[in-house]
Amino acid sequence: MSVIEEYHLSEENFSDDLDNDFDNLSSSEDVPNSLNGSPINHNPEIQRPADANNLLDKTNNQLSTLYEENDVDAYFKEFQNMCKIIEKNINILEYPSNLRNVSEEQNHISMLLENSQTNDFVSLISILNDILSFIRIGIESLHAFIIEKYNRKFPELEALIPNLIEFANCIKVLETTENFTDSNISLLLSSDAHLTKEQIMILTMTMKTGFNKSYKYDIQEKEQILEACDHTSKLNEIIDVINNYLSVNVHLIAPNLTALIGSKVASLLIAHAGGILELSEVPSCNLASIGKKKYQTHTHHAHFNGVRQEGYIYHSDLIQKQDIGTHKQMLRMVCAKIALAARVDASQMNNINKNMERNSSLGIKWRDEIIKKIRKLHETPIIASCKALPIPEDKPKKRRAGRKYRRYKEQYKMSHLRQLQNRIEFGKQEDTILDAFGEEVGLGMSKSSLQGITKTSKYSVISKVNNNAKLTKAMKSRIKEANEQSNEYFLMLTNSSQLDSTDEQQMSNDTKLQSAKSNNWYSHHL
């Protein structure tokens, strides 16, 4: 069975289905508990309606009685029960007939919120959140119904205007306007539908090709579409009323969050999450997306400020008062502090039941920290004071080259023998000696037979090494005198050794003559 055939079902079949659904409801859903723990005595007919059309009437009668008695808690509890019933039995592709008396409920909610005491807010916060979630479901179901009907005439309208409220207002303008001139349509779309100039231009251009003016709805179907559009705007007004009430009293349940971001944004965040406990469970990276509008087909996903998640937090005064260049960094810091503030407020929920004061010092402290950080970013960089150049020292310049400097460097250059000592011949044991301290010193290749090969290699360039110390003239003369004295001493030693050798030779000759004479004893007899 198609969607249209399901829509044209009789009210009797819909009533039977609704009655069967109520049979499956649990006892806790049929008889909800009041805020103080005692059950409310509901009319039994409200729990099990015999007819779907009488459901809202009987509920409204019960609500009117409670409204006249000024019983705020019981009224909102009964309204919550009605919300559960409608939410359970509503079909997203069928027209939500249970929402036809929304204007009356809007007046009831507005009056009760204006007359309620401050103490009632803490006890009604959970019920208000349930009402908001129910209203959003109702708006979505109405939007789906309008799309199902109006796609026959203008199928591209859904992609051009993704906002649900603007979509409903635009259809009201198109269906109630008889003069379809560009100037008249543009004026009505700007005043009644609250569209931007860009949206109006795109819409008027698309209407020339995609809008089927020849298609005509019958009277009943057109009334249903316009009635659904009216209900959408009225439900949105109820959301505004509840949000305004939350923004006035939100400091009672979220003092730190209110001090940090403001009462309006705090109430929107709490209403979207469903409570301060639910908001405390949301990570900081997802907070920026709360309240973000859907992207339109003809617009870019990011603006020149680099921020894509333009939700409730982005449009707060704390961010909008800063420069555009710091919006992205500011949004990250604010979301991080909002997550902390929500967790602190959620941990202080027990103070409400104990009638204890709730502290908002952390929210004020974090707000001041964010403002100080942004001010530091806006400050101009500190210009370093210009210091005078130091007085140049009167000393000779450093020499880095030249003949004299090369000779000077040769005095401290490593000799070729020391270079060979630092090398080790492959495959042979190194020769070692003991120095004056008894430590072993390696000789390397200084005594190797290969040192001549390294000298004569065509790739080796052995430069002159001048390891002579730099001496003064006086020192040179002293060394010269010492050398002369040492030479004289060595010469004297050589002369004395020669004299001693001649004397010894003469004495040896004399002894030889005497011995020869002694041996020749017979010579005097000759």
VEXDREN-2710 file (C-alpha; in Angstrom, 1 decimal):
% VEXDREN-2710
k/r/px/py/pz
1/MET/0.0/0.0/0.0
2/SER/1.4/3.4/-1.0
3/VAL/1.9/6.4/1.4
4/ILE/-1.0/8.3/-0.2
5/GLU/-3.4/5.3/0.3
6/GLU/-2.3/5.0/3.9
7/TYR/-3.0/8.7/4.3
8/HIS/-6.6/8.3/3.1
9/LEU/-7.4/5.7/5.7
10/SER/-10.6/6.4/7.6
11/GLU/-10.5/7.8/11.1
12/GLU/-12.2/4.6/12.4
13/ASN/-9.2/2.4/11.4
14/PHE/-6.8/5.0/12.8
15/SER/-8.8/5.0/16.1
16/ASP/-8.7/1.2/16.3
17/ASP/-4.9/1.2/15.8
18/LEU/-4.5/3.9/18.4
19/ASP/-6.6/2.0/20.9
20/ASN/-4.5/-1.1/20.3
21/ASP/-1.4/0.9/21.0
22/PHE/-2.8/2.1/24.3
23/ASP/-3.4/-1.5/25.3
24/ASN/0.3/-2.2/24.9
25/LEU/1.3/0.8/27.1
26/SER/2.9/0.0/30.4
27/SER/1.3/1.0/33.7
28/SER/4.1/3.5/34.3
29/GLU/3.3/5.3/31.1
30/ASP/-0.5/5.3/31.7
31/VAL/-0.2/6.7/35.3
32/PRO/2.9/8.9/35.6
33/ASN/4.2/9.8/39.0
34/SER/4.1/13.4/40.1
35/LEU/7.2/15.3/41.1
36/ASN/6.8/14.7/44.9
37/GLY/6.4/11.0/44.4
38/SER/2.6/10.7/44.8
39/PRO/0.6/9.6/41.8
40/ILE/-1.8/12.0/40.1
41/ASN/-5.5/10.9/39.9
42/HIS/-6.1/11.1/36.2
43/ASN/-9.4/10.7/34.5
44/PRO/-9.6/7.0/33.4
45/GLU/-11.0/8.1/30.1
46/ILE/-7.8/9.8/29.3
47/GLN/-5.8/6.7/29.8
48/ARG/-7.9/4.6/27.4
49/PRO/-9.7/6.8/24.9
50/ALA/-12.4/5.2/22.9
51/ASP/-12.0/7.5/19.9
52/ALA/-8.8/9.1/18.6
53/ASN/-10.6/12.4/17.8
54/ASN/-11.7/12.7/21.5
55/LEU/-8.2/12.1/22.8
56/LEU/-7.0/15.7/22.7
57/ASP/-10.4/17.2/23.7
58/LYS/-10.5/15.1/26.9
59/THR/-6.9/15.9/27.7
60/ASN/-7.5/19.6/27.1
61/ASN/-10.5/19.5/29.5
62/GLN/-8.3/17.9/32.2
63/LEU/-5.6/20.5/31.5
64/SER/-8.1/23.4/31.7
65/THR/-9.3/22.2/35.1
66/LEU/-5.7/22.0/36.4
67/TYR/-5.0/25.4/34.8
68/GLU/-8.0/27.0/36.6
69/GLU/-6.8/25.6/39.9
70/ASN/-3.3/27.0/39.2
71/ASP/-1.7/23.6/39.9
72/VAL/1.5/24.1/37.9
73/ASP/3.1/20.7/38.7
74/ALA/0.0/18.7/37.9
75/TYR/-0.6/20.7/34.7
76/PHE/2.8/20.0/33.3
77/LYS/2.6/16.4/34.4
78/GLU/-0.6/16.0/32.5
79/PHE/0.8/17.7/29.5
80/GLN/3.8/15.3/29.6
81/ASN/1.4/12.4/29.6
82/MET/-0.3/13.8/26.5
83/CYS/3.1/14.3/24.9
84/LYS/4.0/10.6/25.4
85/ILE/0.7/9.5/24.0
86/ILE/1.0/11.6/20.8
87/GLU/4.7/10.8/20.4
88/LYS/4.0/7.0/20.6
89/ASN/1.1/7.1/18.1
90/ILE/2.2/9.7/15.6
91/ASN/3.2/8.5/12.1
92/ILE/5.8/10.6/10.3
93/LEU/4.1/10.1/6.9
94/GLU/0.6/10.8/8.2
95/TYR/-0.9/14.1/9.1
96/PRO/-0.6/14.6/12.9
97/SER/-4.2/15.3/13.7
98/ASN/-3.5/15.3/17.5
99/LEU/-1.7/18.6/17.1
100/ARG/-4.7/20.7/15.9
101/ASN/-5.2/22.6/19.1
102/VAL/-1.6/23.7/19.5
103/SER/-2.6/27.4/19.9
104/GLU/-4.5/26.7/23.0
105/GLU/-1.6/24.8/24.5
106/GLN/0.7/27.6/23.6
107/ASN/-1.4/30.1/25.6
108/HIS/-1.6/27.7/28.6
109/ILE/2.2/27.2/28.6
110/SER/2.9/30.9/28.2
111/MET/0.6/31.9/31.1
112/LEU/1.9/29.2/33.4
113/LEU/5.5/30.0/32.7
114/GLU/4.9/33.6/33.4
115/ASN/3.0/33.0/36.7
116/SER/5.2/30.1/38.0
117/GLN/7.4/30.8/41.0
118/THR/11.2/30.5/41.0
119/ASN/11.1/27.3/43.1
120/ASP/9.0/25.6/40.5
121/PHE/11.7/25.8/37.9
122/VAL/14.1/23.3/39.4
123/SER/11.3/20.7/39.6
124/LEU/9.9/21.5/36.1
125/ILE/13.2/21.4/34.2
126/SER/12.9/17.7/33.3
127/ILE/9.3/18.1/32.2
128/LEU/10.1/21.1/30.1
129/ASN/12.9/19.2/28.3
130/ASP/10.4/16.4/27.6
131/ILE/8.0/18.9/26.1
132/LEU/10.7/20.4/23.9
133/SER/11.7/17.0/22.6
134/PHE/8.1/16.2/21.9
135/ILE/7.6/19.5/20.0
136/ARG/10.6/18.9/17.9
137/ILE/9.2/15.5/16.9
138/GLY/6.0/17.2/16.0
139/ILE/7.7/19.8/13.8
140/GLU/9.6/17.0/12.0
141/SER/6.4/15.0/11.4
142/LEU/4.7/18.1/10.1
143/HIS/7.6/18.9/7.9
144/ALA/7.6/15.4/6.4
145/PHE/3.9/15.7/5.7
146/ILE/4.3/19.1/4.0
147/ILE/7.2/17.7/1.8
148/GLU/5.1/14.7/0.9
149/LYS/2.3/16.9/-0.3
150/TYR/4.2/19.8/-1.9
151/ASN/6.8/17.8/-3.8
152/ARG/4.1/17.5/-6.6
153/LYS/4.2/21.2/-7.2
154/PHE/7.8/22.4/-6.2
155/PRO/10.1/19.4/-5.6
156/GLU/13.3/21.5/-5.4
157/LEU/12.1/23.7/-2.5
158/GLU/13.3/21.2/0.2
159/ALA/16.9/21.5/-1.1
160/LEU/16.8/25.2/-1.4
161/ILE/15.4/26.0/2.1
162/PRO/16.6/23.3/4.6
163/ASN/15.3/25.2/7.7
164/LEU/11.9/23.8/8.8
165/ILE/10.3/27.0/9.9
166/GLU/11.5/29.0/6.8
167/PHE/10.2/26.1/4.7
168/ALA/6.7/26.3/6.2
169/ASN/6.6/30.1/6.0
170/CYS/7.7/30.0/2.3
171/ILE/4.9/27.6/1.4
172/LYS/2.4/29.8/3.1
173/VAL/3.6/32.7/1.0
174/LEU/3.5/30.7/-2.2
175/GLU/0.0/29.3/-1.6
176/THR/-1.6/32.5/-0.4
177/THR/-0.2/34.8/-3.0
178/GLU/-2.1/35.4/-6.2
179/ASN/0.2/37.9/-7.9
180/PHE/3.4/36.0/-8.8
181/THR/5.5/39.0/-10.0
182/ASP/9.2/38.9/-9.0
183/SER/8.9/42.1/-7.0
184/ASN/5.8/41.0/-5.1
185/ILE/7.2/37.5/-4.3
186/SER/10.6/39.0/-3.2
187/LEU/8.9/41.4/-0.8
188/LEU/6.6/38.7/0.7
189/LEU/9.4/36.2/1.1
190/SER/11.6/38.8/2.9
191/SER/8.8/40.1/5.2
192/ASP/6.8/37.0/6.0
193/ALA/9.2/34.1/5.4
194/HIS/12.2/36.0/6.7
195/LEU/14.5/34.7/3.9
196/THR/17.8/36.3/3.0
197/LYS/18.5/38.2/-0.2
198/GLU/20.6/35.3/-1.5
199/GLN/17.8/32.8/-0.8
200/ILE/15.2/35.0/-2.4
201/MET/17.3/35.3/-5.6
202/ILE/18.0/31.6/-5.9
203/LEU/14.3/30.8/-5.1
204/THR/12.9/33.2/-7.8
205/MET/15.3/31.9/-10.4
206/THR/14.4/28.2/-9.6
207/MET/10.7/29.0/-9.7
208/LYS/10.9/29.9/-13.4
209/THR/11.8/26.3/-14.2
210/GLY/10.9/24.1/-11.3
211/PHE/7.7/25.6/-9.9
212/ASN/4.5/24.0/-11.4
213/LYS/2.0/26.9/-11.3
214/SER/-0.6/24.9/-13.3
215/TYR/-0.9/22.3/-10.5
216/LYS/-3.9/23.0/-8.3
217/TYR/-4.7/21.4/-5.0
218/ASP/-8.3/20.7/-4.0
219/ILE/-9.7/22.8/-1.2
220/GLN/-9.3/20.2/1.6
221/GLU/-5.8/19.3/0.7
222/LYS/-4.7/22.9/0.5
223/GLU/-6.3/23.6/3.9
224/GLN/-4.3/20.7/5.4
225/ILE/-1.1/22.0/4.0
226/LEU/-1.7/25.6/5.3
227/GLU/-2.9/24.2/8.6
228/ALA/0.3/22.1/8.9
229/CYS/2.4/25.3/8.2
230/ASP/0.5/27.2/10.8
231/HIS/1.1/24.5/13.4
232/THR/4.8/24.4/12.6
233/SER/5.1/28.1/13.3
234/LYS/3.0/27.8/16.5
235/LEU/5.1/24.9/17.7
236/ASN/8.2/27.0/17.1
237/GLU/6.7/29.8/19.1
238/ILE/6.2/27.4/22.0
239/ILE/9.9/26.4/21.8
240/ASP/10.8/30.1/22.0
241/VAL/8.5/30.6/25.0
242/ILE/10.1/27.7/26.9
243/ASN/13.6/28.7/25.9
244/ASN/13.0/32.3/27.2
245/TYR/11.7/30.8/30.5
246/LEU/14.8/28.6/30.7
247/SER/17.1/31.5/30.0
248/VAL/15.7/33.5/32.9
249/ASN/16.0/30.8/35.4
250/VAL/18.9/28.7/34.1
251/HIS/21.3/30.1/36.7
252/LEU/19.5/28.0/39.3
253/ILE/20.7/24.7/37.8
254/ALA/23.8/25.8/35.8
255/PRO/25.4/28.8/37.5
256/ASN/28.9/28.2/36.2
257/LEU/27.7/27.6/32.7
258/THR/25.6/30.8/32.8
259/ALA/28.5/32.9/34.1
260/LEU/30.7/31.6/31.4
261/ILE/28.6/31.8/28.2
262/GLY/25.4/33.7/29.2
263/SER/21.9/32.6/30.1
264/LYS/20.5/32.5/26.6
265/VAL/23.1/30.2/25.1
266/ALA/23.2/28.1/28.3
267/SER/19.4/27.5/28.1
268/LEU/19.7/26.6/24.4
269/LEU/22.4/24.0/25.2
270/ILE/20.6/22.5/28.1
271/ALA/17.3/22.4/26.2
272/HIS/19.0/20.7/23.2
273/ALA/20.8/18.1/25.4
274/GLY/17.8/17.4/27.6
275/GLY/19.3/18.6/30.9
276/ILE/22.5/19.5/32.6
277/LEU/23.4/15.9/33.3
278/GLU/23.0/15.0/29.6
279/LEU/25.0/18.1/28.6
280/SER/27.9/17.1/30.9
281/GLU/28.2/13.8/29.0
282/VAL/28.8/15.6/25.6
283/PRO/32.5/16.0/24.7
284/SER/33.8/19.4/24.0
285/CYS/34.5/18.6/20.3
286/ASN/30.7/18.1/19.7
287/LEU/29.5/21.1/21.6
288/ALA/30.2/23.5/18.7
289/SER/27.8/21.6/16.4
290/ILE/24.8/22.0/18.7
291/GLY/22.4/24.4/16.9
292/LYS/24.2/24.4/13.6
293/LYS/22.0/25.0/10.6
294/LYS/21.9/22.5/7.8
295/TYR/24.1/23.3/4.8
296/GLN/22.3/24.7/1.8
297/THR/23.0/23.4/-1.7
298/HIS/24.0/26.8/-3.1
299/THR/26.3/27.9/-0.3
300/HIS/29.8/27.0/0.8
301/HIS/30.4/24.9/3.9
302/ALA/33.0/27.3/5.4
303/HIS/33.2/31.1/5.6
304/PHE/36.2/33.3/5.4
305/ASN/36.7/33.0/9.2
306/GLY/37.5/29.3/8.8
307/VAL/34.7/28.2/11.2
308/ARG/32.3/25.5/9.9
309/GLN/30.5/24.7/13.1
310/GLU/28.4/27.9/13.6
311/GLY/26.1/26.7/16.3
312/TYR/24.7/28.3/19.5
313/ILE/28.1/28.8/21.0
314/TYR/29.6/30.5/17.9
315/HIS/26.8/33.1/17.9
316/SER/27.3/34.0/21.6
317/ASP/28.5/37.5/22.6
318/LEU/31.7/36.1/24.0
319/ILE/32.9/35.1/20.6
320/GLN/31.1/37.6/18.3
321/LYS/32.6/40.6/20.2
322/GLN/36.2/39.4/19.2
323/ASP/37.9/39.9/15.9
324/ILE/37.0/37.5/13.1
325/GLY/40.5/36.2/12.8
326/THR/40.4/34.8/16.4
327/HIS/36.9/33.2/16.1
328/LYS/38.2/29.7/15.4
329/GLN/40.7/29.7/18.3
330/MET/38.1/31.4/20.6
331/LEU/35.5/28.7/19.7
332/ARG/37.8/25.9/20.8
333/MET/38.7/27.5/24.1
334/VAL/35.1/28.3/24.9
335/CYS/33.9/24.8/24.1
336/ALA/36.5/23.2/26.3
337/LYS/35.5/25.5/29.3
338/ILE/31.8/24.8/28.7
339/ALA/32.4/21.1/29.0
340/LEU/34.1/21.7/32.3
341/ALA/31.5/24.1/33.6
342/ALA/28.6/21.6/32.7
343/ARG/30.4/18.8/34.6
344/VAL/30.9/21.0/37.6
345/ASP/27.2/22.1/37.6
346/ALA/26.1/18.5/37.2
347/SER/28.1/17.5/40.2
348/GLN/26.4/20.3/42.3
349/MET/22.9/19.0/41.5
350/ASN/22.6/17.6/45.1
351/ASN/22.9/21.1/46.5
352/ILE/19.5/22.0/45.1
353/ASN/17.8/19.3/47.0
354/LYS/19.7/20.4/50.2
355/ASN/18.7/24.1/49.6
356/MET/22.4/24.9/49.4
357/GLU/23.9/27.8/47.5
358/ARG/25.6/26.9/44.2
359/ASN/28.9/28.6/43.5
360/SER/29.6/30.2/40.1
361/SER/33.2/31.2/40.8
362/LEU/34.7/28.7/38.4
363/GLY/32.6/30.0/35.5
364/ILE/33.6/33.6/36.2
365/LYS/37.3/32.5/36.5
366/TRP/37.3/30.6/33.2
367/ARG/35.6/33.5/31.4
368/ASP/38.3/35.9/32.7
369/GLU/41.0/33.5/31.6
370/ILE/39.6/33.3/28.1
371/ILE/39.4/37.1/27.8
372/LYS/42.9/37.5/29.0
373/LYS/44.2/35.0/26.5
374/ILE/42.5/36.8/23.7
375/ARG/43.8/40.1/24.8
376/LYS/47.3/38.8/24.7
377/LEU/46.7/37.6/21.2
378/HIS/45.6/41.1/20.2
379/GLU/48.5/42.9/21.8
380/THR/51.2/44.2/19.5
381/PRO/54.6/42.4/19.7
382/ILE/57.1/44.1/22.1
383/ILE/59.7/46.0/20.1
384/ALA/63.2/45.3/21.4
385/SER/65.1/48.4/22.5
386/CYS/67.9/49.4/20.1
387/LYS/71.2/49.0/21.8
388/ALA/74.3/50.9/20.8
389/LEU/77.2/49.0/19.3
390/PRO/80.0/48.2/21.7
391/ILE/83.2/50.3/21.6
392/PRO/85.7/48.6/19.3
393/GLU/88.9/47.3/21.0
394/ASP/92.2/48.7/19.8
395/LYS/94.0/45.4/19.1
396/PRO/95.7/44.1/16.0
397/LYS/93.5/42.4/13.5
398/LYS/93.4/38.7/13.2
399/ARG/95.4/37.2/10.4
400/ARG/93.9/34.3/8.6
401/ALA/96.4/33.8/5.7
402/GLY/99.7/34.9/4.4
403/ARG/103.3/33.7/4.3
404/LYS/104.0/34.6/7.9
405/TYR/100.8/33.1/9.1
406/ARG/101.5/29.9/7.3
407/ARG/104.9/29.7/8.9
408/TYR/103.3/30.3/12.3
409/LYS/100.8/27.5/11.8
410/GLU/103.6/25.1/10.8
411/GLN/105.0/25.4/14.3
412/TYR/101.9/23.7/15.7
413/LYS/101.3/21.3/12.9
414/MET/101.4/17.6/13.5
415/SER/104.7/16.0/12.3
416/HIS/104.8/13.2/9.8
417/LEU/106.2/10.9/12.4
418/ARG/103.3/11.6/14.8
419/GLN/100.8/11.0/11.9
420/LEU/102.4/7.6/11.3
421/GLN/102.2/6.8/15.0
422/ASN/98.4/7.4/14.9
423/ARG/98.0/4.8/12.2
424/ILE/97.9/1.0/12.6
425/GLU/99.1/-1.5/10.0
426/PHE/96.5/-4.0/9.1
427/GLY/97.2/-7.6/10.2
428/LYS/100.2/-6.9/12.4
429/GLN/100.7/-6.3/16.0
430/GLU/101.6/-2.8/17.0
431/ASP/105.0/-2.0/18.6
432/THR/104.7/-0.4/22.0
433/ILE/107.1/1.3/24.5
434/LEU/106.8/2.4/28.1
435/ASP/107.0/6.1/28.9
436/ALA/108.5/7.6/32.0
437/PHE/105.3/6.9/34.0
438/GLY/105.2/3.3/33.0
439/GLU/102.3/3.6/30.6
440/GLU/102.3/1.7/27.4
441/VAL/102.4/3.9/24.3
442/GLY/101.7/2.6/20.8
443/LEU/104.1/3.4/18.0
444/GLY/101.7/2.6/15.2
445/MET/103.5/2.6/11.8
446/SER/106.4/4.9/12.9
447/LYS/108.7/1.8/12.7
448/SER/107.0/0.0/10.0
449/SER/108.6/-0.9/6.6
450/LEU/105.6/0.6/4.8
451/GLN/106.2/4.2/5.9
452/GLY/108.3/4.7/2.8
453/ILE/105.5/3.6/0.6
454/THR/103.1/6.1/2.1
455/LYS/105.7/8.8/1.6
456/THR/106.2/8.1/-2.1
457/SER/102.5/7.5/-2.9
458/LYS/101.3/9.8/-5.7
459/TYR/98.2/10.6/-3.7
460/SER/100.0/11.5/-0.6
461/VAL/101.2/15.1/-0.3
462/ILE/103.7/15.6/2.6
463/SER/104.0/19.2/3.4
464/LYS/107.0/20.7/5.2
465/VAL/106.7/20.6/8.9
466/ASN/108.5/23.2/10.9
467/ASN/108.3/22.3/14.6
468/ASN/111.0/24.7/15.7
469/ALA/109.9/26.9/18.5
470/LYS/109.6/30.6/18.1
471/LEU/112.6/32.1/20.0
472/THR/113.6/35.7/20.9
473/LYS/117.0/37.1/20.0
474/ALA/118.3/36.9/23.6
475/MET/117.2/33.3/23.8
476/LYS/118.8/32.6/20.5
477/SER/122.2/34.1/21.6
478/ARG/122.0/32.2/24.9
479/ILE/121.4/28.9/23.0
480/LYS/124.2/29.8/20.6
481/GLU/126.6/30.3/23.6
482/ALA/125.5/27.1/25.2
483/ASN/126.0/25.3/21.9
484/GLU/129.5/26.7/21.6
485/GLN/130.4/25.7/25.2
486/SER/129.1/22.2/24.6
487/ASN/131.0/21.9/21.4
488/GLU/134.2/23.0/23.2
489/TYR/133.5/20.6/25.9
490/PHE/133.0/17.7/23.5
491/LEU/136.2/18.8/21.6
492/MET/138.1/18.8/24.8
493/LEU/136.8/15.3/25.6
494/THR/137.9/14.0/22.3
495/ASN/141.4/15.6/22.6
496/SER/141.9/14.1/26.1
497/SER/140.8/10.8/24.9
498/GLN/143.3/11.0/22.0
499/LEU/146.1/11.9/24.4
500/ASP/145.2/9.1/26.7
501/SER/145.3/6.7/23.8
502/THR/148.8/7.9/22.7
503/ASP/150.2/7.7/26.2
504/GLU/148.9/4.2/26.6
505/GLN/150.4/3.2/23.3
506/GLN/153.8/4.6/24.2
507/MET/153.7/2.8/27.6
508/SER/152.8/-0.4/25.9
509/ASN/155.7/0.0/23.5
510/ASP/158.1/0.6/26.4
511/THR/156.9/-2.5/28.2
512/LYS/157.3/-4.5/25.1
513/LEU/161.0/-3.3/24.8
514/GLN/161.7/-4.1/28.4
515/SER/160.2/-7.5/28.0
516/ALA/162.2/-8.1/24.9
517/LYS/165.4/-7.1/26.6
518/SER/164.6/-9.3/29.6
519/ASN/164.0/-12.2/27.2
520/ASN/167.3/-11.5/25.4
521/TRP/169.6/-12.2/28.5
522/TYR/172.2/-13.8/26.4
523/SER/172.7/-10.8/24.2
524/HIS/175.6/-9.3/26.4
525/HIS/177.6/-12.5/25.9
526/LEU/177.6/-11.9/22.2
END
